Amino acid sequence: GCAVTRSGFSIIDAHHHVGSISSLMAQVSDTGPQGLELDLTPFRDDSDMDVRLSVMNANGVDQAVVTPTHEYLRPGGVADTRQVNDAIAAYQKRDPAHFPAAVGIVEPLHGRHAYDELQHVHDELGLVGVSFHTRFQGVSTDSYLVRGLVERMAELDLVPFIHAYAGSPDEAPW
């Protein structure tokens, strides 16, 4: 094989999800269901960042643009999305040398509240863009709900990060 050299190059990973699917694995115990609430632990836990930086270093990645995972629970609806965006902004600010930018999430099915969250992401958090993973958001990529948000993002100079997966009709690139 041919080795990749880094001589003269800075490597930036533009697709670096932060978050955990552990909160999606609900368990039932004697005290009732567990793991059914929004879990922001990975955003606040130093061990997550330590492991991330170690893996980046081992793979020759100098910096990463961080994005929350779309597999977060939303029992509080819009408030949960705002908490996730606040958490990714705080995560990025903890180490801007390695994480020069962060991307948030808006949920198309939040309707007009999604536009309010775009303003929050832009005006208050200083995030550079918004990620869509429509397979996890209950709409298709070509939905008028997504198109309207992307149009507003263009006005705000926010970059749309749109996941595309040919194997899913909701995220097919065409």
Protein Blocks (a to p, Z undefined) as FASTA:
>chain_A
ZZddfehpacddfbdceddfklmmccddfkopehiaccfklmmmmklmmmmmmmmmmnop
abdcddddfkbcfflommmmmmmmmmmmmmmmmmmmlmmbccddddfklmmmlmmmmmmm
mmmnopabdcddfklnopafklmklmmmmmmmmmnopacdddddfkbmklgfZZ
